[in-house]
Amino acid sequence: MDKFTDVNDIGPLDIAVREALEVKADRYGFTHLGRNRTLLMIFFNSSLRTRLSTQKAAMNLGMNVMVLDVNQGAWKLETERGVIMDGDKAEHLLEAIPVMGSYCDIIGVRSFAGLKDKAEDYEERVINQFIRYSGRPVFSMEAATRHPLQSFADLITIEEFKTKERPKIVMTWAPHPRALPQAVPNSFAEWINATGYEFVITHPHGYELAPEFVGNARVEYDQRKALEGADFVYAKNWSAYADPDYGKVLSTDRSWTVDSEKMGLTDNAFFMHCLPVRRNMIVTDEVIESERSIVIPEAANREISAQVVLKRLLESL
Ligand code: CP
């Protein structure tokens, strides 16, 4: 594997999940792979889980780790070619990327969607420049349109908790006060569609995701109907994708908050969320604190998904 930006990079999912469970059972069994290898993690945006879990995964593999927060202490970076750089941005990505590549063996990049220009976001301009100019294997720590380390961890968690061969998974939009990217729901849809499990996406009108991510999922605008018989409920907010409302918050309707009454419509479903979560906007205290909430093991599996990805990138060096 020479990059990891979407589900296609990981190959067959059953093999990837099996490898994840092997790594989880023996997470210090591969330290020889990372000896004298350096991971550089570059954050254009904030993080708790991705930062800690990926660093831990790299340390499990014996790697050295460097972290750069681009917006705290580094030169401000220009990302557009052709710009006259007479503003506050002191360095261009086109120099910064190969320089960063010269100090490491593998690069992880977090760069969220700006939510202003759909074409720019969906071209994945920033991470693609790293892939093109760094000379190193690059993996996504959440890019503009996908968050594959999260989706891989979500899938590992589903495989660990499922009690049916083909569970019903419902991804539901839920309210949030701020405009959030579509990366997590896009990516979750992409990965769950690849499993062939029963998959329903529910959201208010206006929150339709890009068709290439919805794939064969059933879209149901009645949240209660969607939740009937669910085995897993995956809650997430996202901003509008469709024009002319791209990147906008169209609703903060708290009748979409996941509560105990709605969880009662499911087949005793597990509750999932990638975190961080806004309590009593996305989900009630009662649901997230219930014994069917698996948000903590889900977050813990971020270490495992990152370790499998790093292991495969190291094996290909
Ligand atoms: N779920 C996730 O990626 O969390 P962070 O934004 O804290 O890294």
Residues whose N, C-alpha, C, O or C-beta is under 5 A from the ligand:
A	BS01	CP	S46 S47 L48 R49 T50 R51 C274 L275 P276
